[in-house]
Amino acid sequence: MALEFLAPQKLPPALLQEVTDFLDGQNTSHLFQFPQWSGPGSRLVLHREAGSVRWAGIFGIHPPLGRKVPWIRALVANRGPVCDDRAVWQSVIEELAESMKKEGLAYLDVSPDWIESTESNLNGRLNTSSWECVDKKRISLRLDLTNSEEQLFGNFRKNTRYEIRRAERSQVKLSLAATADEISEFLLLYQRMADRKGFPAESIEVMRGLISWLIHTPSRGALLLARLDNATLGGAVIGRSCRRCWYVWGASEKHEHLNVGHILQWKALLWAKSHGCAEYDFGGYTPGANSGPAWFKAGFGGSVVNFVAPHRKITHTSRYRAFLLLSKLLPSGRN
């Protein structure tokens, strides 16, 4: 089986479009598997049948113990690789694992965006003697957008509907960002929120590039901004693949009388619906939460979805054993 190994950030326009079309045609594709989302040193791996792309994955190659142990490297896919045909997916991933052995990589991690079920359980599809579960299942909240706008709004929690109407009565203005300055506005909000809440912010420059790609590619995504009296109070970044839209990042300022997060999500849902999306994915979710982001997301309705957990295949036994040993001896070696 021939595999193609490519630098995702250096694809010719025709090939980039071919990969994009493939991902937009796969129900299990994810925004993070588009070449534009890849980081430095990443690889795009393709498998073709009859000349057409049938399987694609963006993989990062990194030293899991950091720069102190550069000779231990791993190949990792975030929300991928992508292929709706599970039999093809399995045969190609096994071929890739064999190829990685020749390079001396310690292990291969995969995390396809498959909803857990009897048919899509990785433990049932892969040889359990050579693949192991390495993390918890991901949980998300997805909203069916095929209902009318009135039905969607009517199914929101009472408090959610109230916050949206209050923002409208207060004349909060929603707009789609289109300029570099507007992206910078949002990133400033995001950084301030990260400092205020004490969570590690993602790279601002990486975010800037990704948001620019989303909003300047037709129908790929949007940055929605909420303003009141010429002050930017919040923003939300969303992106689309196939007929699904994801909530990627959000940020807002504290306001005594308003919570613009609700109206931002409402307008994000409407954007997704108007661009042909059948589902909206709110991202990480904790079922049963009665406060915080999960409680906020649940106010819009939707269904809880459980994804298969990430799985790992050891591709170089001695280096993997060294990785496990050094992980215990050098807990700070990842720096």
C-alpha positions as CSV (number, residue, x, y, z in Angstrom):
1,M,0.0,0.0,0.0
2,A,1.5,3.3,-1.1
3,L,1.3,6.2,1.3
4,E,2.1,9.8,0.5
5,F,4.0,11.9,3.1
6,L,3.8,15.6,2.5
7,A,4.5,18.9,4.3
8,P,1.0,20.3,4.9
9,Q,2.1,23.9,4.9
10,K,3.8,23.6,1.5
11,L,1.0,22.0,-0.6
12,P,0.5,23.2,-4.1
13,P,-2.9,24.9,-4.5
14,A,-4.4,22.0,-6.5
15,L,-3.5,19.4,-3.9
16,L,-4.6,21.6,-1.0
17,Q,-8.0,21.9,-2.7
18,E,-8.1,18.2,-3.2
19,V,-7.4,17.5,0.4
20,T,-9.9,20.2,1.5
21,D,-12.6,18.6,-0.7
22,F,-12.0,15.2,0.7
23,L,-12.3,16.5,4.3
24,D,-15.4,18.4,3.5
25,G,-16.9,15.1,2.2
26,Q,-16.2,13.1,5.3
27,N,-18.7,13.1,8.2
28,T,-15.9,12.2,10.7
29,S,-13.6,15.1,9.6
30,H,-12.6,17.7,12.0
31,L,-11.3,21.3,11.6
32,F,-8.0,20.4,13.3
33,Q,-7.2,17.9,10.5
34,F,-7.1,20.6,7.8
35,P,-3.6,21.4,6.5
36,Q,-4.0,25.0,7.5
37,W,-4.3,23.9,11.2
38,S,-0.9,22.1,11.2
39,G,2.1,23.3,13.1
40,P,5.8,23.4,12.0
41,G,7.2,20.0,11.3
42,S,3.8,18.3,10.9
43,R,3.2,15.7,8.2
44,L,0.2,15.1,6.0
45,V,-0.3,11.4,5.2
46,L,-2.5,10.5,2.3
47,H,-3.8,7.2,0.9
48,R,-5.4,7.1,-2.6
49,E,-7.5,4.6,-4.3
50,A,-8.1,4.9,-8.1
51,G,-6.3,8.2,-8.0
52,S,-8.6,9.8,-5.4
53,V,-7.8,10.6,-1.8
54,R,-9.6,8.0,0.5
55,W,-7.7,8.6,3.8
56,A,-5.9,11.7,5.2
57,G,-4.3,12.6,8.5
58,I,-2.3,15.5,9.9
59,F,0.4,14.2,12.3
60,G,2.7,16.1,14.5
61,I,6.2,14.6,15.2
62,H,7.4,15.7,18.7
63,P,9.7,14.5,21.5
64,P,7.2,13.7,24.3
65,L,9.9,14.3,27.0
66,G,11.0,17.6,25.5
67,R,14.3,18.9,24.2
68,K,16.2,17.1,26.9
69,V,15.5,13.7,25.3
70,P,15.2,14.5,21.5
71,W,15.9,11.0,20.4
72,I,12.6,9.8,21.7
73,R,9.9,10.9,19.2
74,A,6.3,10.2,18.6
75,L,3.7,10.6,15.9
76,V,0.4,12.1,17.0
77,A,-2.9,12.9,15.3
78,N,-5.3,15.3,16.9
79,R,-8.9,14.4,15.9
80,G,-7.7,12.2,13.2
81,P,-6.8,10.6,10.9
82,V,-9.9,11.0,8.7
83,C,-11.8,8.3,6.7
84,D,-15.4,7.4,7.0
85,D,-14.8,3.9,5.8
86,R,-13.7,2.1,8.9
87,A,-12.1,-0.9,7.1
88,V,-10.0,1.4,4.9
89,W,-9.1,3.5,8.0
90,Q,-7.9,0.5,9.9
91,S,-5.8,-1.0,7.0
92,V,-4.1,2.3,6.3
93,I,-3.3,3.1,10.0
94,E,-1.6,-0.3,10.3
95,E,0.4,0.4,7.2
96,L,1.4,3.8,8.7
97,A,2.5,2.1,11.9
98,E,4.8,-0.3,10.0
99,S,6.3,2.7,8.2
100,M,7.0,4.5,11.5
101,K,9.0,1.5,12.8
102,K,11.5,2.1,10.1
103,E,12.0,5.7,11.4
104,G,12.5,4.6,14.9
105,L,9.5,6.5,16.4
106,A,8.6,5.3,19.8
107,Y,4.8,5.3,19.4
108,L,1.8,6.4,17.2
109,D,-1.2,8.1,18.8
110,V,-4.5,8.4,17.0
111,S,-7.8,10.1,18.0
112,P,-10.3,10.0,15.2
113,D,-13.5,12.0,15.7
114,W,-15.7,8.9,16.0
115,I,-18.7,8.8,18.3
116,E,-18.5,5.8,20.6
117,S,-20.7,2.9,19.5
118,T,-20.5,-0.8,18.8
119,E,-19.6,0.0,15.2
120,S,-17.0,2.7,15.9
121,N,-15.2,1.4,19.0
122,L,-11.4,1.4,18.4
123,N,-11.0,-1.5,20.7
124,G,-13.3,-3.5,18.5
125,R,-11.6,-2.4,15.3
126,L,-7.9,-2.6,16.2
127,N,-5.9,-5.4,17.5
128,T,-6.1,-4.9,21.2
129,S,-2.7,-6.7,21.7
130,S,-0.9,-3.9,19.9
131,W,-3.1,-0.8,20.5
132,E,-3.9,0.6,24.0
133,C,-6.2,3.2,25.2
134,V,-4.1,6.1,26.6
135,D,-6.6,8.7,27.7
136,K,-10.2,9.3,28.7
137,K,-13.0,9.5,26.3
138,R,-13.7,13.0,25.0
139,I,-17.2,14.3,25.6
140,S,-18.9,17.1,23.7
141,L,-22.3,18.7,23.3
142,R,-23.9,18.8,19.8
143,L,-27.0,20.7,18.7
144,D,-29.1,19.6,15.8
145,L,-29.6,22.6,13.5
146,T,-32.2,21.1,11.2
147,N,-35.0,22.6,13.2
148,S,-36.3,26.1,12.4
149,E,-34.9,29.2,14.1
150,E,-38.0,29.5,16.2
151,Q,-37.8,25.9,17.3
152,L,-34.1,26.2,18.2
153,F,-34.7,29.3,20.2
154,G,-37.8,27.8,21.9
155,N,-35.7,24.9,23.1
156,F,-33.2,27.0,24.9
157,R,-33.2,27.2,28.7
158,K,-35.4,30.1,30.0
159,N,-32.3,31.9,31.4
160,T,-30.5,31.6,28.0
161,R,-33.5,33.1,26.1
162,Y,-33.6,35.9,28.7
163,E,-29.9,36.8,28.3
164,I,-30.2,36.9,24.5
165,R,-33.3,39.2,24.7
166,R,-31.6,41.4,27.3
167,A,-28.6,41.9,25.1
168,E,-30.9,42.8,22.2
169,R,-32.8,45.3,24.3
170,S,-29.5,46.8,25.3
171,Q,-28.7,47.3,21.7
172,V,-25.6,45.0,21.7
173,K,-24.4,45.0,18.1
174,L,-23.1,41.8,16.5
175,S,-20.7,41.9,13.6
176,L,-18.5,39.5,11.6
177,A,-14.8,40.5,11.9
178,A,-13.1,41.1,8.6
179,T,-9.9,43.0,9.4
180,A,-6.6,42.4,11.2
181,D,-7.5,45.1,13.7
182,E,-10.7,43.2,14.6
183,I,-8.8,40.0,15.1
184,S,-6.4,41.9,17.4
185,E,-9.4,43.2,19.4
186,F,-10.5,39.7,20.1
187,L,-7.1,38.4,20.9
188,L,-6.7,41.2,23.5
189,L,-10.0,40.1,25.1
190,Y,-8.8,36.5,25.0
191,Q,-5.5,37.3,26.7
192,R,-7.1,39.5,29.4
193,M,-9.6,36.7,30.1
194,A,-6.8,34.1,30.4
195,D,-5.0,36.4,32.8
196,R,-8.1,37.0,34.8
197,K,-9.2,33.4,35.0
198,G,-5.7,31.9,35.3
199,F,-5.8,29.4,32.4
200,P,-2.8,29.0,30.0
201,A,-3.5,31.0,26.9
202,E,-2.8,29.5,23.5
203,S,-0.2,31.1,21.3
204,I,-1.6,34.5,20.3
205,E,0.3,34.5,17.0
206,V,-0.9,30.9,16.1
207,M,-4.5,32.0,16.9
208,R,-4.1,35.1,14.8
209,G,-3.1,33.0,11.8
210,L,-5.9,30.5,12.2
211,I,-8.6,33.1,12.7
212,S,-7.4,34.9,9.6
213,W,-7.6,31.7,7.6
214,L,-11.1,30.9,8.9
215,I,-12.6,34.3,8.2
216,H,-11.0,34.9,4.8
217,T,-11.9,31.5,3.4
218,P,-15.5,31.5,2.1
219,S,-17.9,29.6,4.4
220,R,-15.0,28.2,6.5
221,G,-15.6,30.1,9.7
222,A,-16.2,33.4,11.4
223,L,-15.1,35.6,14.3
224,L,-18.2,37.2,15.8
225,L,-17.8,40.3,17.9
226,A,-20.3,41.8,20.3
227,R,-20.1,45.6,20.9
228,L,-21.9,48.1,23.0
229,D,-21.3,51.9,22.8
230,N,-18.2,51.2,20.6
231,A,-16.7,49.0,23.2
232,T,-16.0,45.3,22.3
233,L,-17.4,43.1,25.1
234,G,-16.9,39.7,23.6
235,G,-16.1,37.5,20.7
236,A,-16.5,33.9,19.4
237,V,-14.5,32.0,16.9
238,I,-16.3,29.2,14.9
239,G,-15.2,26.9,12.1
240,R,-16.8,24.5,9.7
241,S,-16.0,21.1,8.1
242,C,-18.4,19.1,6.1
243,R,-21.9,19.9,7.6
244,R,-20.7,20.5,11.1
245,C,-19.6,23.7,12.8
246,W,-17.4,23.9,15.9
247,Y,-17.1,26.5,18.6
248,V,-13.3,27.0,18.8
249,W,-12.5,30.0,21.1
250,G,-14.5,32.5,23.0
251,A,-13.7,35.5,25.2
252,S,-15.7,38.2,27.0
253,E,-15.3,41.2,29.3
254,K,-17.1,41.3,32.6
255,H,-20.2,43.6,32.5
256,E,-22.4,44.5,35.3
257,H,-25.7,44.1,33.5
258,L,-24.9,41.9,30.4
259,N,-23.6,38.5,29.5
260,V,-22.8,38.7,25.8
261,G,-21.8,35.0,25.6
262,H,-25.4,33.9,25.0
263,I,-26.1,36.2,22.1
264,L,-22.7,35.4,20.6
265,Q,-23.6,31.7,20.6
266,W,-27.0,32.4,19.2
267,K,-25.6,34.3,16.3
268,A,-22.9,31.6,15.9
269,L,-25.7,29.0,15.6
270,L,-27.5,31.1,13.0
271,W,-24.2,31.5,11.0
272,A,-23.7,27.8,11.0
273,K,-27.3,27.1,9.9
274,S,-27.1,29.7,7.1
275,H,-23.9,28.0,5.8
276,G,-25.5,24.6,5.4
277,C,-24.4,23.0,8.7
278,A,-26.7,20.3,10.2
279,E,-24.9,20.3,13.6
280,Y,-23.1,22.7,16.0
281,D,-20.5,21.3,18.3
282,F,-20.0,23.3,21.5
283,G,-16.7,21.5,22.3
284,G,-15.6,20.0,25.6
285,Y,-18.4,19.2,28.0
286,T,-19.0,17.9,31.5
287,P,-22.4,16.2,31.8
288,G,-24.4,17.2,34.9
289,A,-22.5,20.4,35.6
290,N,-24.6,23.1,37.4
291,S,-22.1,26.0,36.8
292,G,-19.3,27.1,34.6
293,P,-18.9,26.6,30.8
294,A,-20.7,23.3,30.7
295,W,-23.8,24.7,32.3
296,F,-23.7,27.6,29.9
297,K,-23.5,25.3,26.9
298,A,-26.3,23.1,28.2
299,G,-28.6,26.1,28.1
300,F,-28.8,25.8,24.3
301,G,-29.9,22.2,24.4
302,G,-28.2,19.6,22.3
303,S,-27.2,16.0,22.9
304,V,-24.2,14.6,24.8
305,V,-21.8,12.7,22.5
306,N,-19.0,10.4,23.7
307,F,-16.0,10.0,21.4
308,V,-13.7,7.0,21.4
309,A,-10.6,7.6,23.5
310,P,-7.2,8.2,22.0
311,H,-5.3,5.0,21.3
312,R,-1.6,4.2,21.0
313,K,0.5,1.7,19.1
314,I,4.1,1.1,20.2
315,T,6.3,1.2,17.2
316,H,9.8,0.9,18.8
317,T,9.8,-1.2,21.9
318,S,13.1,-0.3,23.4
319,R,12.6,3.5,22.9
320,Y,9.1,3.3,24.3
321,R,10.4,1.5,27.4
322,A,13.0,4.3,27.8
323,F,10.2,6.8,27.4
324,L,8.2,5.2,30.2
325,L,11.2,5.0,32.5
326,L,12.4,8.6,31.8
327,S,8.8,9.8,32.3
328,K,9.1,8.7,35.9
329,L,12.7,9.8,36.5
330,L,12.4,13.2,34.7
331,P,9.0,14.6,35.4
332,S,10.2,18.1,34.5
333,G,12.0,16.9,31.4
334,R,9.3,18.1,29.1
335,N,10.6,21.6,29.3
